[in-house]
Amino acid sequence: MSSAQAPPSGDMDMDDQSPHKEQVVRGSAWDRALELVAGAGQRLRQIWQRRPAAPAAQSTPKKVMEERESKPAPRSSAKDPRILTRAEHSISRKRISNAALRVLYGLRDAGYQGYLVGGAVRDLLLGAEPKDFDVATDARPEDIQRVFRSCRLIGRRFRIAHVRFGGEIIEVTTFRGSGAGEAEDGDREVADGLILRDNVWGTLEEDAARRDFTVNALYYNIDDFSVRDEVGGLADLEARQLRLIGDPVQRYREDPVRMLRAARLAAKLGFELHPATRGPIAEMAGLLDAIPPARLFDDLQKLFMYGHAERSLRWLLDLKLFEHLFPGVDTRPDSVDLPLIRAALVNTDQRIAQGKSVTPAFLFAALLWPSFRRELEAIAGDDEATPEQLHEAADRVFDEHTGRVALPRRFSAVTREIWLLQDRFATPTPARARRLIRHPKFRAGYDFFVLRAEADPALADLAARWTQAQQVEGADFDRLFKLPPAGAAKPAGAKRKRRRRRTAKPGPAPDAG
């Protein structure tokens, strides 16, 4: 006699399968029904036990929902959203980090909405692996903090919750509102079109309209595994174009950094800019001058240290943004400044692709080198630069540039050393070469000198000698630096003047007596 086996779990999404699921085998339908009811009750008890304990004074999730329902109904969007069902897209929860899933399920279990949003949804739809996972919710920041013990609220300009699970941080934001007639539910400050603070809470539809690009305003619903599009992001994703939500002039005025973000995303994704998005950038690029230097430094790291630095440079030059970030660089097509910068950015991309470390210090040594070289020429003229003059030139560059892009001291100190070593690489003797090769920053200085040689063929022979010098010893080492290299390089300070020989002063006349 064969036993009857329960049928498989029907129409359930394959992503919903769990190692904790069990197949129930019973001899009768009544027994199977009792077992299923008991299992469901057990799972409900487990979920309830996992809920965070709430202090007596705080609102329970049920009360929170009642309060929300008592408010006026949200304004409907001008256009019906486009919704992709689970069967219509390629996003699987297997590709979403466990930390993000815990946040999404935690919000849901506490009675709130929770959506995966932004670049993570965009990249998953494109088949790429997201680096970060962001969540949007109707829970207020304080509510999020009550749900998750490992939550920290940050930011004044934009109030954000950081929820930590292990070594991963999930950024959780409350739905942003339009700011019209909702001052009682948050605060918003705008000056001359620039958003100084935006903490007005709203609905998902309003939140989508407040985001930057349409492809970044896609929401993944953990409840039914659908993707929701309020602003046409799916169509732009298929067309591989970046399009700002709303009026581009107004959106750039609200936050000029969006112009840099347009260049970065175009470089990263290989997308084109929509004509309306691209049009105002060159004319409005000067608005970047008012952005805090520390924030610009953060955005420059995203441009140049995520594996698409060289393409980002091309976009910055094309959109006339680079000269507002580095005014000391000659950006003309035949510029002598750009080859070194391009070589440094290509090198950075290669190191990232190989899984090697990169540092902003080395990158900024290349980006600011033209400014340093010109300051040194202004100080030393045709004379050989002294150590004091080298330091003075570096000080001038950092003082001027700190007001534009703030390079933290831990990086600027290394950048300075790389510059100061270049004169020693250019004028070696066997003794000086031995001392230099033992310098703690030799490797950084050497790598930079090799990059300079790639951009300037006159340095190629000397760079080759320095490469060989790290592989030989003794007389072979000395021989490399006894003869002047072909196309001998000048130090960083331009020309050298021949030193005059000191003549002996005449002594006192002999005593006539």
C-alpha positions as CSV (number, residue, x, y, z in Angstrom):
1,M,0.0,0.0,0.0
2,S,1.4,3.3,-1.0
3,S,1.0,6.3,1.3
4,A,-0.5,9.5,0.1
5,Q,1.9,12.5,-0.2
6,A,0.9,16.1,0.1
7,P,1.0,18.1,-3.1
8,P,3.8,20.7,-3.7
9,S,3.3,24.3,-2.6
10,G,1.3,25.5,-5.5
11,D,1.7,28.9,-7.1
12,M,4.3,30.3,-4.6
13,D,7.1,32.4,-6.0
14,M,10.3,30.3,-6.2
15,D,12.1,33.0,-4.2
16,D,9.8,32.4,-1.3
17,Q,11.1,28.9,-0.8
18,S,12.8,28.5,2.6
19,P,14.9,25.6,4.0
20,H,12.5,25.8,7.0
21,K,9.5,24.7,4.9
22,E,8.4,21.1,5.3
23,Q,6.4,18.7,3.2
24,V,3.6,17.2,5.3
25,V,2.8,13.5,4.8
26,R,-0.3,12.2,6.5
27,G,-2.8,9.3,5.9
28,S,-5.9,11.5,5.8
29,A,-7.0,15.0,4.6
30,W,-8.2,15.8,8.1
31,D,-4.7,15.1,9.6
32,R,-3.1,17.3,6.9
33,A,-5.5,20.1,7.6
34,L,-4.8,20.0,11.4
35,E,-1.0,20.0,10.7
36,L,-1.2,23.0,8.5
37,V,-3.3,25.0,11.0
38,A,-0.8,24.1,13.7
39,G,2.2,25.1,11.6
40,A,0.6,28.4,10.7
41,G,-0.1,29.2,14.4
42,Q,3.5,28.4,15.2
43,R,4.8,30.7,12.5
44,L,2.6,33.5,13.7
45,R,3.9,33.1,17.3
46,Q,7.5,33.2,16.0
47,I,6.8,36.4,14.1
48,W,5.2,38.0,17.1
49,Q,8.2,37.0,19.3
50,R,10.6,38.6,16.9
51,R,8.8,41.9,17.1
52,P,10.7,44.6,19.0
53,A,9.4,45.3,22.4
54,A,7.9,48.7,22.7
55,P,7.9,51.0,25.7
56,A,4.6,51.6,27.3
57,A,4.6,55.2,26.3
58,Q,5.2,54.7,22.6
59,S,2.5,54.1,19.9
60,T,1.9,50.5,18.9
61,P,2.1,49.7,15.2
62,K,-1.8,49.4,15.2
63,K,-2.2,52.8,16.8
64,V,0.3,54.2,14.3
65,M,-1.7,52.8,11.4
66,E,-4.9,54.3,12.8
67,E,-3.2,57.7,13.1
68,R,-2.1,57.5,9.5
69,E,-5.5,56.5,8.3
70,S,-7.1,59.5,10.0
71,K,-5.1,61.9,7.8
72,P,-6.4,63.2,4.5
73,A,-6.0,60.8,1.6
74,P,-2.7,61.4,-0.4
75,R,-2.9,63.2,-3.7
76,S,-3.0,60.7,-6.5
77,S,-0.2,60.9,-9.1
78,A,-1.0,62.6,-12.4
79,K,-0.3,59.4,-14.2
80,D,-1.0,55.8,-13.2
81,P,2.1,54.0,-12.1
82,R,3.5,51.2,-14.2
83,I,3.9,48.0,-12.2
84,L,5.9,45.0,-13.1
85,T,4.7,41.8,-11.5
86,R,7.2,39.2,-10.3
87,A,7.0,37.3,-13.6
88,E,7.8,40.5,-15.6
89,H,11.2,41.3,-14.1
90,S,14.5,39.6,-13.2
91,I,15.0,40.8,-9.6
92,S,15.4,37.9,-7.2
93,R,15.8,38.2,-3.4
94,K,18.8,36.0,-3.7
95,R,20.6,39.0,-5.1
96,I,19.5,41.4,-2.3
97,S,21.7,41.6,0.7
98,N,20.5,39.8,3.9
99,A,20.7,43.1,5.8
100,A,18.4,44.9,3.3
101,L,15.9,42.0,3.5
102,R,16.0,42.1,7.3
103,V,15.2,45.8,7.2
104,L,12.3,45.3,4.7
105,Y,10.8,42.5,6.6
106,G,11.3,44.3,9.9
107,L,9.4,47.3,8.7
108,R,6.6,45.2,7.3
109,D,6.3,43.2,10.5
110,A,6.1,46.4,12.5
111,G,3.1,47.6,10.4
112,Y,5.0,50.0,8.0
113,Q,5.6,50.0,4.3
114,G,9.1,49.2,3.1
115,Y,10.5,49.4,-0.4
116,L,13.9,48.8,-1.9
117,V,14.6,51.9,-3.9
118,G,17.1,53.8,-6.0
119,G,20.3,52.6,-7.5
120,A,19.9,49.0,-6.2
121,V,16.7,48.4,-8.1
122,R,18.1,50.1,-11.2
123,D,21.3,47.9,-11.1
124,L,19.4,44.7,-10.4
125,L,17.1,45.3,-13.4
126,L,20.3,45.9,-15.5
127,G,21.8,42.6,-14.3
128,A,24.5,44.4,-12.3
129,E,25.5,43.8,-8.6
130,P,24.5,46.8,-6.4
131,K,27.1,48.2,-4.0
132,D,24.6,49.7,-1.7
133,F,21.0,48.9,-0.8
134,D,18.6,51.8,0.2
135,V,15.2,51.5,1.6
136,A,12.2,53.9,1.6
137,T,9.4,53.7,4.1
138,D,6.4,55.6,5.5
139,A,7.9,55.2,9.0
140,R,9.2,58.4,10.5
141,P,12.9,58.4,11.5
142,E,12.0,58.0,15.2
143,D,9.7,55.1,14.3
144,I,12.6,53.4,12.4
145,Q,14.8,53.8,15.4
146,R,12.2,52.1,17.6
147,V,11.9,49.2,15.3
148,F,15.7,48.5,14.9
149,R,18.0,48.6,17.9
150,S,21.1,49.0,15.7
151,C,19.7,52.3,14.1
152,R,21.4,55.6,14.2
153,L,19.8,58.8,12.9
154,I,22.1,61.1,11.0
155,G,22.0,64.3,9.0
156,R,20.2,67.7,9.4
157,R,19.9,68.6,5.8
158,F,18.3,65.3,5.1
159,R,17.2,63.2,8.1
160,I,18.3,59.6,7.4
161,A,18.3,56.4,9.4
162,H,21.4,54.1,9.2
163,V,20.5,50.5,10.3
164,R,23.5,48.3,10.8
165,F,23.6,44.5,10.5
166,G,27.1,43.2,11.0
167,G,29.4,45.2,8.8
168,E,26.7,46.4,6.5
169,I,24.7,49.6,6.8
170,I,21.3,50.0,5.2
171,E,20.2,53.6,4.5
172,V,16.5,54.0,5.3
173,T,14.7,57.2,4.4
174,T,11.2,58.4,5.1
175,F,9.0,59.2,2.0
176,R,9.7,62.8,1.2
177,G,6.8,65.2,0.5
178,S,6.4,68.0,-1.9
179,G,6.5,70.6,0.9
180,A,3.3,72.3,-0.2
181,G,1.0,72.8,2.8
182,E,2.7,70.1,4.9
183,A,4.9,72.2,7.2
184,E,3.2,70.6,10.2
185,D,4.7,67.2,9.2
186,G,8.4,68.2,8.8
187,D,10.5,71.2,7.9
188,R,11.9,72.5,4.6
189,E,14.2,75.4,3.9
190,V,15.0,76.9,0.5
191,A,17.2,79.9,-0.3
192,D,17.5,81.2,-3.9
193,G,16.2,77.9,-5.2
194,L,18.9,75.9,-3.3
195,I,17.4,73.3,-0.9
196,L,19.2,73.8,2.5
197,R,17.0,71.3,4.4
198,D,14.3,68.9,3.3
199,N,12.6,66.9,6.0
200,V,9.0,67.1,4.9
201,W,7.3,63.7,4.9
202,G,4.8,62.5,2.3
203,T,3.6,59.6,0.2
204,L,5.4,57.2,-2.1
205,E,4.1,59.1,-5.1
206,E,5.5,62.4,-3.7
207,D,8.8,60.7,-2.8
208,A,9.2,59.4,-6.4
209,A,8.7,63.0,-7.7
210,R,11.4,64.3,-5.2
211,R,14.1,62.0,-6.5
212,D,16.7,63.0,-9.1
213,F,16.6,60.7,-12.1
214,T,13.7,58.6,-13.3
215,V,15.8,55.4,-13.3
216,N,16.6,56.0,-9.6
217,A,12.9,56.3,-8.7
218,L,11.9,52.6,-9.0
219,Y,10.5,50.8,-6.0
220,Y,10.7,47.1,-5.3
221,N,7.8,45.9,-3.1
222,I,8.7,43.1,-0.7
223,D,5.1,42.2,-0.2
224,D,4.4,40.9,-3.7
225,F,7.9,41.2,-5.3
226,S,6.6,43.8,-7.9
227,V,8.5,46.8,-9.2
228,R,6.6,50.2,-9.1
229,D,7.4,53.0,-11.5
230,E,5.7,56.4,-10.9
231,V,7.8,58.6,-13.3
232,G,8.7,56.7,-16.4
233,G,11.9,55.2,-15.1
234,L,11.4,51.8,-16.8
235,A,11.1,53.3,-20.2
236,D,14.2,55.4,-19.7
237,L,16.0,52.3,-18.4
238,E,15.1,50.5,-21.7
239,A,16.2,53.5,-23.7
240,R,19.5,53.7,-21.7
241,Q,19.1,57.4,-21.0
242,L,19.2,59.6,-17.9
243,R,16.4,62.0,-17.5
244,L,15.8,64.4,-14.6
245,I,12.4,64.3,-12.9
246,G,10.7,67.7,-13.3
247,D,12.2,70.9,-14.7
248,P,16.0,70.5,-15.1
249,V,16.8,74.1,-14.4
250,Q,14.9,74.1,-11.1
251,R,16.3,70.7,-10.1
252,Y,19.9,71.8,-10.7
253,R,19.2,75.0,-8.8
254,E,17.8,73.0,-5.9
255,D,21.0,70.9,-5.8
256,P,23.9,71.7,-8.2
257,V,25.6,68.4,-7.3
258,R,23.0,66.7,-9.5
259,M,25.1,67.9,-12.5
260,L,28.1,65.9,-11.2
261,R,25.7,63.0,-10.5
262,A,24.6,63.1,-14.1
263,A,28.2,62.8,-15.3
264,R,28.9,60.0,-12.9
265,L,25.9,57.9,-13.7
266,A,26.4,58.4,-17.5
267,A,30.0,57.1,-17.1
268,K,29.0,54.3,-14.8
269,L,26.0,53.0,-16.8
270,G,27.1,53.9,-20.3
271,F,23.9,55.9,-20.7
272,E,23.3,59.1,-22.6
273,L,21.8,62.2,-21.1
274,H,18.3,63.3,-22.2
275,P,18.6,66.5,-24.2
276,A,16.5,68.4,-21.6
277,T,18.7,67.1,-18.8
278,R,22.0,67.9,-20.6
279,G,21.0,71.3,-22.0
280,P,21.3,73.7,-19.0
281,I,24.5,72.1,-17.4
282,A,27.2,74.1,-19.1
283,E,25.4,77.4,-18.3
284,M,24.7,76.4,-14.7
285,A,28.1,74.8,-13.9
286,G,29.1,77.9,-11.9
287,L,26.6,76.9,-9.2
288,L,29.1,74.3,-8.1
289,D,31.2,77.1,-6.6
290,A,28.7,77.5,-3.8
291,I,28.7,73.8,-2.8
292,P,30.6,73.0,0.5
293,P,34.1,71.8,-0.3
294,A,33.7,68.6,1.9
295,R,30.6,67.6,0.0
296,L,32.4,68.1,-3.4
297,F,35.3,65.9,-2.2
298,D,32.8,63.1,-1.4
299,D,31.3,63.3,-4.8
300,L,34.7,63.4,-6.5
301,Q,35.5,60.1,-4.8
302,K,32.4,58.6,-6.3
303,L,33.4,60.0,-9.7
304,F,37.0,58.8,-9.7
305,M,37.3,55.8,-7.3
306,Y,34.6,53.4,-8.4
307,G,36.1,52.0,-11.5
308,H,34.9,54.5,-14.2
309,A,37.3,57.4,-13.5
310,E,38.5,57.9,-17.1
311,R,34.9,57.9,-18.5
312,S,33.9,60.3,-15.8
313,L,36.7,62.7,-16.8
314,R,35.4,62.6,-20.4
315,W,31.9,63.5,-19.2
316,L,33.1,66.3,-16.9
317,L,35.1,67.8,-19.8
318,D,32.3,67.5,-22.2
319,L,29.8,69.1,-19.9
320,K,32.2,72.0,-18.9
321,L,32.2,70.9,-15.3
322,F,35.9,70.0,-14.8
323,E,37.2,73.6,-14.9
324,H,34.9,74.6,-12.0
325,L,36.5,71.8,-9.9
326,F,40.1,72.2,-11.0
327,P,40.5,75.7,-12.4
328,G,44.3,75.3,-12.5
329,V,44.2,72.7,-15.2
330,D,44.4,73.6,-18.9
331,T,41.4,71.7,-20.4
332,R,42.0,72.6,-24.1
333,P,42.2,69.5,-26.4
334,D,45.9,70.0,-27.0
335,S,46.6,70.6,-23.3
336,V,49.9,69.4,-21.8
337,D,48.0,68.9,-18.4
338,L,45.4,66.4,-19.4
339,P,47.7,63.4,-20.5
340,L,49.1,63.0,-17.0
341,I,45.6,63.2,-15.4
342,R,44.2,60.7,-18.0
343,A,47.1,58.3,-17.2
344,A,46.4,58.5,-13.5
345,L,42.7,57.9,-13.9
346,V,43.3,54.9,-16.3
347,N,45.8,53.5,-13.7
348,T,43.1,53.9,-11.0
349,D,40.5,52.1,-13.0
350,Q,43.0,49.2,-13.7
351,R,43.8,48.9,-10.0
352,I,40.2,48.7,-9.0
353,A,39.5,46.1,-11.7
354,Q,42.4,44.1,-10.3
355,G,41.1,44.4,-6.7
356,K,44.0,46.6,-5.6
357,S,43.7,49.5,-3.2
358,V,43.6,53.1,-4.4
359,T,44.0,56.3,-2.5
360,P,42.7,59.8,-3.1
361,A,46.2,61.1,-2.2
362,F,47.7,59.7,-5.4
363,L,44.7,60.7,-7.5
364,F,44.8,64.3,-6.3
365,A,48.6,64.4,-6.8
366,A,47.8,64.1,-10.5
367,L,44.7,66.3,-10.5
368,L,46.5,69.2,-8.8
369,W,50.0,68.7,-10.3
370,P,49.5,71.4,-13.0
371,S,48.6,73.9,-10.3
372,F,51.6,72.9,-8.2
373,R,54.0,73.1,-11.2
374,R,52.7,76.6,-12.1
375,E,53.0,77.8,-8.5
376,L,56.6,76.5,-8.3
377,E,57.5,78.3,-11.6
378,A,56.0,81.5,-10.2
379,I,58.1,81.2,-7.0
380,A,61.4,79.8,-8.2
381,G,61.4,81.2,-11.8
382,D,64.4,79.8,-13.7
383,D,66.3,78.9,-10.6
384,E,66.5,75.4,-9.0
385,A,63.8,75.2,-6.4
386,T,64.8,75.0,-2.8
387,P,63.0,72.7,-0.3
388,E,61.4,75.8,1.2
389,Q,60.1,76.9,-2.2
390,L,58.7,73.4,-2.9
391,H,56.7,73.6,0.4
392,E,55.5,77.1,-0.3
393,A,54.2,76.1,-3.7
394,A,52.3,73.1,-2.2
395,D,50.9,75.4,0.5
396,R,49.6,77.8,-2.1
397,V,47.9,75.0,-4.0
398,F,46.2,73.5,-1.0
399,D,45.1,76.9,0.4
400,E,43.5,77.8,-2.9
401,H,41.9,74.4,-3.5
402,T,40.6,73.8,0.0
403,G,38.1,76.5,-0.7
404,R,36.8,74.5,-3.6
405,V,37.4,70.8,-2.8
406,A,38.4,70.0,0.7
407,L,41.1,67.3,0.6
408,P,41.5,65.9,4.2
409,R,44.9,66.4,5.8
410,R,45.5,62.6,5.9
411,F,45.5,62.6,2.1
412,S,47.0,66.1,1.4
413,A,50.1,65.2,3.5
414,V,50.8,62.2,1.2
415,T,50.1,64.2,-1.9
416,R,52.6,66.8,-0.7
417,E,55.3,64.1,-0.2
418,I,54.7,62.7,-3.7
419,W,55.3,66.2,-5.2
420,L,58.4,66.9,-3.1
421,L,60.0,63.6,-4.2
422,Q,59.7,64.3,-7.9
423,D,62.7,66.6,-7.9
424,R,64.8,63.9,-6.3
425,F,63.7,61.4,-9.0
426,A,64.6,63.8,-11.7
427,T,68.2,64.5,-10.5
428,P,69.6,61.3,-9.1
429,T,73.2,60.4,-8.2
430,P,74.1,57.0,-7.0
431,A,74.2,58.2,-3.4
432,R,71.0,60.2,-3.7
433,A,69.3,57.3,-5.4
434,R,70.2,54.9,-2.6
435,R,68.8,57.2,0.0
436,L,65.6,57.8,-2.0
437,I,64.9,54.1,-2.6
438,R,64.8,53.7,1.2
439,H,62.3,56.5,1.7
440,P,58.9,55.4,3.2
441,K,57.0,57.0,0.4
442,F,59.3,55.9,-2.4
443,R,56.8,53.6,-4.0
444,A,54.1,56.3,-4.2
445,G,56.6,58.8,-5.6
446,Y,58.0,56.2,-8.1
447,D,54.5,55.3,-9.4
448,F,53.8,59.0,-9.9
449,F,57.1,59.5,-11.7
450,V,56.3,56.6,-14.0
451,L,52.9,58.1,-14.8
452,R,54.6,61.4,-15.6
453,A,56.9,59.5,-18.0
454,E,53.8,58.0,-19.8
455,A,52.6,61.5,-20.4
456,D,56.1,63.0,-21.2
457,P,58.4,60.9,-23.3
458,A,61.4,62.9,-22.2
459,L,61.2,61.2,-18.8
460,A,60.9,57.6,-20.2
461,D,64.6,56.7,-20.1
462,L,65.0,57.9,-16.5
463,A,61.8,56.1,-15.4
464,A,63.1,52.9,-16.9
465,R,66.4,53.3,-14.9
466,W,64.4,53.7,-11.7
467,T,62.5,50.6,-12.6
468,Q,65.7,48.6,-13.2
469,A,67.3,50.0,-10.1
470,Q,64.8,48.1,-7.9
471,Q,66.1,44.9,-9.3
472,V,69.9,45.3,-9.1
473,E,72.5,46.0,-6.5
474,G,76.1,47.2,-6.0
475,A,78.0,48.4,-9.1
476,D,75.1,47.7,-11.4
477,F,72.9,50.1,-9.3
478,D,75.6,52.8,-9.3
479,R,76.1,52.5,-13.1
480,L,72.4,53.3,-13.7
481,F,72.9,56.8,-12.3
482,K,76.5,57.7,-13.1
483,L,75.6,58.9,-16.6
484,P,72.9,61.5,-17.4
485,P,69.9,59.8,-18.9
486,A,68.8,60.4,-22.4
487,G,66.7,63.5,-22.6
488,A,67.6,64.4,-19.1
489,A,64.7,65.5,-17.1
490,K,64.4,68.9,-15.5
491,P,63.2,69.1,-11.9
492,A,59.8,70.2,-11.0
493,G,60.8,73.8,-10.9
494,A,61.7,74.3,-14.5
495,K,65.2,75.5,-15.5
496,R,68.4,75.3,-13.5
497,K,70.9,78.0,-13.2
498,R,74.6,77.1,-13.2
499,R,76.0,77.8,-9.8
500,R,78.9,80.3,-9.6
501,R,82.2,79.1,-8.2
502,R,83.0,80.8,-5.0
503,T,86.4,82.7,-5.2
504,A,88.6,83.0,-2.1
505,K,88.5,86.4,-0.5
506,P,91.9,88.2,-0.4
507,G,93.5,88.0,2.9
508,P,94.9,90.9,4.9
509,A,98.0,92.6,3.6
510,P,101.2,91.4,5.2
511,D,102.7,93.6,7.9
512,A,105.3,95.9,6.3
513,G,107.4,95.9,9.4
